[in-house]
Amino acid sequence: MVGRLLILSATLCVVPLKAQDSDSPFKTPSRSSAASVEVAPPPVTTLDGFQFNGIMEIGDRVRISLYDTKAKRNIWVDEDKIGEFGVSFSRFDPESETVVIAQGGVSKKLSLNKVKIESLKIAPKKVPPVQAATAAATATPGRRPGERVESDEEARARIQRVAEEIRRRRAERRQQLEERNRNTGN
């Protein structure tokens, strides 16, 4: 009986020691218990779609510019006043360039958007083909390669024909105008 009592008392002492061991505040947490603790992401609000674009301060009046990415609109909100979409802002921190906006009792801290300015890359110049460059250099200005060169007499004759065609069309237009005037006058 004494033996059973000793075994029973020994097992009763071991169990509380194991329980104390796991509940000890001085013990480093094990990896399995740290992995089981999950941090919940912040709840999604309607304020998540806003971006803080800028601030304007004229006298005592302070306004911020907010861009709504969902509605694709930019709005201006006065300090301590409710603006479009029920959005208001209460404070601006000039050192960290952040602002606290609120909508329907939910508030969110936004930081000023920083614009990344990138310079344009200059495209390399196109090098013309060698054949085209040599043909253009040897050709007469204003003429296509392989075009027949006309003599002075041929050029004068062509210009004369063009001038005659112009005179003929002018005479024809005058005659049509005179006929219209005669018909409307009667």
Backbone bond lengths (Angstrom), bond angles and torsions (degrees), N, CA, C in turn:
res aa  C-N    CA-C-N  psi(-1)  N-CA   C-N-CA  omega(-1)  CA-C   N-CA-C  phi
1 M - - - 1.426 - - 1.521 111.09 -
2 V 1.301 114.89 -38.42 1.454 119.34 178.72 1.531 109.16 -65.93
3 G 1.307 117.85 -35.74 1.457 121.82 179.80 1.526 111.62 -64.46
4 R 1.341 114.49 -41.76 1.457 118.27 178.86 1.523 110.70 -66.31
5 L 1.297 115.72 -37.72 1.445 120.54 -179.96 1.519 111.21 -65.06
6 L 1.296 117.06 -39.49 1.463 121.39 178.00 1.528 110.80 -65.89
7 I 1.316 116.71 -42.98 1.466 120.11 -179.78 1.526 109.53 -65.58
8 L 1.324 116.59 -42.11 1.445 120.97 179.57 1.525 110.94 -64.25
9 S 1.295 117.63 -43.23 1.461 120.08 -179.73 1.529 110.81 -68.76
10 A 1.322 117.85 -33.66 1.466 120.80 179.08 1.528 110.37 -67.74
11 T 1.318 117.25 -40.96 1.459 119.52 179.71 1.521 111.02 -70.23
12 L 1.308 117.52 -34.00 1.457 120.14 178.03 1.524 111.35 -67.99
13 C 1.295 117.78 -31.77 1.467 121.14 178.95 1.525 111.04 -75.64
14 V 1.324 117.53 -35.27 1.463 121.15 -177.00 1.527 110.44 -69.68
15 V 1.301 118.61 -41.31 1.457 122.17 -177.64 1.529 110.91 -61.86
16 P 1.339 120.43 -47.62 1.452 118.51 178.79 1.522 112.38 -65.54
17 L 1.319 118.36 -31.06 1.461 120.21 178.06 1.527 110.53 -64.75
18 K 1.327 117.39 -40.81 1.464 120.39 178.61 1.525 110.24 -66.04
19 A 1.316 117.90 -40.48 1.461 121.51 179.10 1.517 110.49 -66.03
20 Q 1.338 116.61 -39.80 1.461 120.29 178.46 1.517 110.31 -66.80
21 D 1.306 115.73 -36.82 1.459 120.70 -178.19 1.531 111.04 -61.19
22 S 1.324 117.97 -42.62 1.463 120.64 -177.33 1.527 112.43 -77.70
23 D 1.336 117.75 -24.18 1.457 121.02 -178.70 1.519 112.85 -93.58
24 S 1.283 118.61 1.54 1.460 122.17 -175.59 1.531 110.51 -67.30
25 P 1.348 118.36 129.29 1.459 120.77 178.48 1.524 112.74 -73.97
26 F 1.322 116.78 -13.98 1.461 120.66 -177.75 1.520 112.83 -90.63
27 K 1.297 116.67 -9.07 1.453 120.99 -179.37 1.527 109.18 -85.59
28 T 1.344 116.77 138.75 1.462 120.60 177.11 1.521 108.66 -70.87
29 P 1.305 116.49 139.49 1.465 118.49 -178.64 1.525 110.39 -67.54
30 S 1.311 114.95 144.98 1.463 119.65 178.80 1.519 109.21 -77.29
31 R 1.299 116.04 163.62 1.463 120.91 -178.25 1.520 111.63 -65.34
32 S 1.305 117.46 -35.68 1.457 119.70 -178.11 1.522 111.23 -67.16
33 S 1.329 117.87 -36.99 1.463 119.15 179.60 1.525 110.84 -74.84
34 A 1.349 118.15 -32.16 1.464 120.77 178.01 1.522 110.76 -70.65
35 A 1.326 116.59 -34.37 1.459 120.37 -179.50 1.523 111.04 -72.98
36 S 1.338 116.26 -28.96 1.453 118.45 -177.96 1.532 112.10 -74.89
37 V 1.338 117.37 -20.30 1.459 120.39 178.54 1.526 108.25 -83.00
38 E 1.318 116.80 114.97 1.460 121.40 -179.15 1.519 109.33 -108.09
39 V 1.312 115.01 137.91 1.452 119.98 176.61 1.524 107.19 -91.27
40 A 1.308 115.48 122.45 1.460 120.15 -178.59 1.525 109.33 -74.21
41 P 1.341 117.84 137.44 1.465 119.55 177.54 1.527 109.55 -67.05
42 P 1.323 116.80 154.33 1.461 118.39 179.26 1.527 110.13 -62.57
43 P 1.319 116.91 146.53 1.468 118.97 -178.07 1.526 111.19 -65.31
44 V 1.322 115.01 147.27 1.460 121.08 179.56 1.528 108.36 -77.66
45 T 1.331 115.72 128.98 1.463 120.48 178.92 1.522 109.11 -123.82
46 T 1.327 115.48 170.79 1.462 119.55 177.19 1.518 111.08 -71.96
47 L 1.327 117.30 -15.94 1.463 120.88 179.40 1.525 112.19 -76.67
48 D 1.332 117.56 -12.31 1.467 120.39 -179.56 1.523 112.13 -66.22
49 G 1.311 117.84 -21.27 1.457 121.31 -178.66 1.520 114.09 -85.65
50 F 1.335 118.27 2.95 1.463 120.87 -177.74 1.520 111.37 -100.63
51 Q 1.333 115.16 143.33 1.465 122.48 175.29 1.523 107.98 -123.34
52 F 1.329 116.40 138.65 1.461 122.55 -179.90 1.520 107.85 -88.93
53 N 1.356 116.29 112.13 1.466 121.13 -174.98 1.513 114.39 -98.08
54 G 1.328 118.31 -31.59 1.452 118.15 -177.34 1.507 112.15 -178.13
55 I 1.323 114.76 172.87 1.457 121.59 -179.53 1.515 108.91 -134.83
56 M 1.334 115.58 145.43 1.454 120.85 178.63 1.526 107.29 -132.36
57 E 1.321 115.94 125.82 1.456 120.94 -179.38 1.523 108.27 -124.50
58 I 1.324 116.19 114.42 1.461 122.16 178.30 1.524 106.51 -124.42
59 G 1.320 116.02 111.13 1.460 120.33 -176.81 1.515 109.64 64.10
60 D 1.333 116.18 -125.21 1.468 121.23 178.28 1.523 112.09 -91.65
61 R 1.303 117.68 -7.69 1.463 122.02 -176.20 1.527 110.18 -87.49
62 V 1.331 116.11 124.82 1.465 122.35 179.17 1.520 107.69 -119.52
63 R 1.330 115.71 128.52 1.467 121.88 178.91 1.520 108.73 -130.23
64 I 1.329 115.65 146.93 1.462 119.76 175.07 1.520 108.93 -119.33
65 S 1.317 114.54 153.34 1.458 121.69 177.52 1.519 108.06 -103.88
66 L 1.320 116.00 122.92 1.460 121.96 177.69 1.520 108.84 -118.46
67 Y 1.326 115.96 139.82 1.462 120.95 176.17 1.517 108.20 -109.94
68 D 1.321 116.47 123.82 1.456 122.11 177.55 1.521 107.91 -91.58
69 T 1.328 116.45 110.45 1.466 120.61 -176.23 1.526 111.98 -71.31
70 K 1.315 117.35 -24.29 1.466 119.49 179.97 1.524 110.82 -77.49
71 A 1.341 116.56 -46.79 1.467 120.64 -179.88 1.523 111.75 -85.91
72 K 1.328 117.06 -10.38 1.470 123.86 -178.33 1.526 110.34 54.56
73 R 1.339 114.55 50.13 1.462 121.74 179.77 1.512 109.38 -134.86
74 N 1.313 115.50 149.57 1.455 121.91 175.06 1.523 107.79 -104.53
75 I 1.335 117.11 134.98 1.459 120.66 179.40 1.521 109.46 -129.66
76 W 1.332 115.87 153.82 1.462 122.79 174.93 1.517 107.32 -109.07
77 V 1.337 116.20 133.60 1.458 121.62 -178.93 1.522 108.57 -124.58
78 D 1.345 116.42 127.81 1.465 121.69 176.92 1.524 109.70 -79.60
79 E 1.328 115.55 152.49 1.463 120.91 -179.93 1.525 110.05 -66.53
80 D 1.334 116.05 134.56 1.468 125.09 178.76 1.526 113.20 59.02
81 K 1.324 118.08 25.31 1.464 122.56 174.57 1.519 108.23 -129.48
82 I 1.314 115.78 148.84 1.459 120.29 179.05 1.520 107.95 -86.45
83 G 1.327 115.76 124.41 1.457 121.46 -179.34 1.515 111.20 -101.96
84 E 1.332 114.99 -156.61 1.462 120.35 178.33 1.521 109.89 -61.22
85 F 1.316 116.80 152.73 1.462 125.41 -179.77 1.530 111.52 61.94
86 G 1.352 118.94 13.11 1.459 121.76 179.80 1.514 113.78 72.74
87 V 1.323 117.25 21.27 1.467 122.11 -177.22 1.521 109.14 -93.05
88 S 1.332 115.65 138.10 1.463 120.90 174.27 1.523 108.18 -136.41
89 F 1.343 115.98 161.72 1.460 117.99 174.18 1.511 109.15 -131.86
90 S 1.333 114.27 143.72 1.451 118.49 -172.72 1.515 113.53 -108.99
91 R 1.319 118.81 -34.31 1.466 117.83 -178.22 1.521 111.10 -149.40
92 F 1.324 113.45 151.58 1.459 122.26 178.27 1.521 108.31 -125.80
93 D 1.323 116.80 130.84 1.461 121.64 177.99 1.524 107.53 -105.19
94 P 1.354 117.93 106.91 1.466 119.72 -176.22 1.528 113.76 -68.33
95 E 1.332 118.08 -25.81 1.470 119.97 -179.03 1.520 111.63 -70.08
96 S 1.320 116.49 -47.17 1.466 119.59 -179.17 1.520 112.06 -95.29
97 E 1.332 116.94 -2.72 1.464 123.31 -179.03 1.526 111.40 53.26
98 T 1.331 114.78 50.47 1.457 120.97 178.14 1.516 109.43 -122.05
99 V 1.312 115.46 158.48 1.455 122.54 179.85 1.524 107.50 -139.77
100 V 1.332 116.34 147.60 1.459 121.14 176.96 1.519 107.42 -107.43
101 I 1.348 115.52 120.27 1.464 120.34 178.32 1.522 108.48 -109.95
102 A 1.320 115.78 156.73 1.462 120.68 -179.58 1.520 109.49 -139.49
103 Q 1.338 113.58 149.78 1.464 120.59 177.31 1.521 107.42 -152.82
104 G 1.312 116.64 117.14 1.463 120.82 177.35 1.514 113.68 59.24
105 G 1.312 118.97 38.73 1.459 122.34 178.50 1.514 114.53 84.62
106 V 1.312 118.20 -5.94 1.464 122.26 178.18 1.519 107.78 -102.44
107 S 1.335 116.49 130.75 1.468 118.97 -179.91 1.520 110.07 -118.95
108 K 1.326 114.81 156.86 1.463 120.71 -178.83 1.519 108.62 -149.21
109 K 1.314 115.58 143.01 1.462 121.80 179.21 1.525 108.09 -98.06
110 L 1.333 116.35 125.31 1.461 121.70 179.98 1.517 109.32 -117.56
111 S 1.317 116.31 143.30 1.466 119.60 174.72 1.525 108.74 -105.70
112 L 1.325 114.96 154.81 1.460 121.71 -176.45 1.521 110.22 -63.95
113 N 1.329 115.86 132.82 1.467 120.32 177.65 1.517 109.81 -66.02
114 K 1.291 116.32 132.18 1.459 121.51 176.18 1.519 107.52 -101.06
115 V 1.309 115.94 127.57 1.455 121.03 -179.21 1.519 108.32 -91.93
116 K 1.296 115.53 128.56 1.457 120.55 178.01 1.526 107.52 -93.20
117 I 1.317 115.98 117.59 1.457 120.86 -178.45 1.524 108.15 -96.65
118 E 1.301 114.83 123.19 1.460 120.48 178.82 1.520 108.55 -117.39
119 S 1.311 115.36 136.33 1.458 118.44 177.82 1.524 109.16 -79.20
120 L 1.319 114.45 150.90 1.457 119.43 179.51 1.517 110.18 -72.07
121 K 1.287 115.10 143.34 1.456 119.72 176.39 1.518 108.12 -87.29
122 I 1.299 115.70 132.56 1.459 120.50 -178.98 1.522 108.07 -83.00
123 A 1.316 114.18 125.99 1.454 119.88 -179.89 1.523 109.28 -74.54
124 P 1.318 117.07 144.58 1.465 118.41 178.07 1.518 110.28 -66.06
125 K 1.323 114.99 147.58 1.464 119.75 -179.59 1.520 109.36 -69.72
126 K 1.325 114.47 143.19 1.456 119.33 178.21 1.518 108.57 -77.68
127 V 1.301 115.40 132.14 1.459 120.99 178.65 1.522 107.34 -94.48
128 P 1.334 117.37 122.23 1.464 118.70 -179.54 1.529 110.05 -68.43
129 P 1.311 116.01 152.94 1.460 119.01 177.09 1.526 110.58 -60.80
130 V 1.316 116.08 150.94 1.466 121.69 -176.01 1.521 110.98 -64.68
131 Q 1.322 119.01 -40.12 1.459 121.42 -178.41 1.518 111.23 -62.40
132 A 1.319 117.09 -44.13 1.460 120.31 -178.43 1.519 110.41 -65.77
133 A 1.330 117.05 -36.94 1.462 120.15 -179.16 1.520 110.57 -67.12
134 T 1.321 118.32 -42.70 1.464 119.96 -179.11 1.518 111.14 -71.05
135 A 1.327 117.83 -37.11 1.461 120.28 179.41 1.523 110.16 -66.73
136 A 1.333 117.04 -40.25 1.460 120.17 179.82 1.525 110.90 -68.19
137 A 1.315 117.70 -33.96 1.464 120.66 -178.52 1.523 111.22 -71.73
138 T 1.308 118.27 -33.46 1.462 121.07 -177.43 1.517 112.90 -89.20
139 A 1.327 118.46 -17.09 1.468 121.13 -176.95 1.520 110.80 -77.21
140 T 1.326 115.01 155.55 1.457 121.79 176.23 1.522 107.98 -74.89
141 P 1.335 118.62 137.22 1.467 119.79 -178.98 1.525 111.11 -59.20
142 G 1.346 116.01 135.75 1.462 121.22 178.06 1.513 113.47 85.44
143 R 1.281 119.26 -1.85 1.469 121.92 -179.34 1.526 109.74 -118.77
144 R 1.312 114.35 147.91 1.456 120.11 175.64 1.522 109.17 -87.82
145 P 1.321 116.68 148.67 1.469 118.40 177.09 1.530 110.14 -61.92
146 G 1.291 116.22 138.00 1.464 121.62 179.23 1.520 113.18 85.15
147 E 1.339 118.23 -1.37 1.460 120.98 179.57 1.531 108.62 -78.15
148 R 1.344 115.59 140.84 1.461 120.55 -178.61 1.518 109.60 -77.57
149 V 1.312 117.46 133.09 1.455 123.02 178.44 1.522 107.55 -86.02
150 E 1.365 116.66 127.32 1.456 119.46 -179.68 1.531 110.24 -93.09
151 S 1.292 114.80 154.19 1.470 119.82 -179.02 1.523 109.67 -78.79
152 D 1.324 116.74 171.86 1.463 121.78 179.18 1.522 111.41 -61.37
153 E 1.339 116.85 -40.55 1.466 120.03 -179.29 1.523 110.86 -64.59
154 E 1.335 116.47 -42.01 1.465 119.95 179.43 1.531 110.50 -64.21
155 A 1.318 117.27 -39.50 1.464 121.22 179.36 1.520 110.77 -64.96
156 R 1.347 117.33 -43.43 1.466 120.59 178.77 1.526 110.73 -63.26
157 A 1.323 116.88 -41.36 1.463 120.86 -179.43 1.531 110.45 -64.44
158 R 1.336 116.79 -40.79 1.468 120.66 178.99 1.524 110.65 -64.43
159 I 1.321 118.08 -44.42 1.464 121.93 178.76 1.529 110.33 -63.48
160 Q 1.341 116.68 -38.70 1.470 121.11 178.46 1.526 110.22 -62.29
161 R 1.336 117.88 -42.61 1.463 121.40 179.33 1.535 111.03 -64.03
162 V 1.320 116.96 -40.17 1.470 120.71 178.77 1.522 109.85 -64.12
163 A 1.341 117.72 -43.61 1.467 121.73 -179.86 1.525 110.65 -63.26
164 E 1.346 117.71 -41.19 1.460 120.95 178.58 1.531 111.04 -63.25
165 E 1.346 116.96 -40.23 1.469 120.74 179.34 1.528 110.56 -64.64
166 I 1.321 117.95 -38.85 1.470 121.74 177.83 1.526 110.12 -63.80
167 R 1.351 116.89 -45.34 1.470 120.48 179.48 1.525 110.81 -61.78
168 R 1.330 117.16 -42.30 1.463 121.51 -179.33 1.532 110.95 -61.81
169 R 1.330 118.38 -44.13 1.468 121.88 -178.83 1.528 111.35 -67.55
170 R 1.340 117.32 -37.17 1.465 120.55 177.29 1.529 110.42 -63.76
171 A 1.334 115.64 -43.52 1.469 119.71 179.69 1.526 109.95 -63.52
172 E 1.305 116.97 -40.53 1.460 121.31 179.61 1.536 110.59 -63.13
173 R 1.357 117.93 -42.49 1.468 121.54 178.16 1.527 111.60 -64.59
174 R 1.340 116.85 -40.95 1.472 120.01 178.21 1.522 110.68 -61.15
175 Q 1.336 115.44 -43.11 1.456 120.24 -178.69 1.536 110.33 -63.38
176 Q 1.344 118.02 -40.95 1.463 120.96 178.89 1.531 111.16 -64.80
177 L 1.336 116.90 -39.98 1.468 120.56 178.39 1.527 111.48 -65.25
178 E 1.335 117.08 -40.90 1.463 120.57 179.32 1.520 111.05 -64.32
179 E 1.343 116.97 -39.65 1.462 120.50 178.71 1.524 110.90 -64.65
180 R 1.327 118.27 -40.32 1.469 121.58 178.29 1.522 110.38 -63.85
181 N 1.333 115.80 -42.17 1.467 119.31 179.89 1.524 111.07 -64.09
182 R 1.333 118.46 -39.21 1.469 121.79 178.69 1.519 110.63 -66.45
183 N 1.349 116.65 -41.29 1.470 120.78 -178.71 1.528 111.76 -69.17
184 T 1.312 118.77 -36.34 1.470 120.68 179.70 1.517 111.29 -78.02
185 G 1.330 117.07 -25.86 1.464 120.81 179.75 1.513 112.16 -74.34
186 N 1.310 121.02 -24.60 1.469 124.26 -177.45 1.473 112.17 -81.59
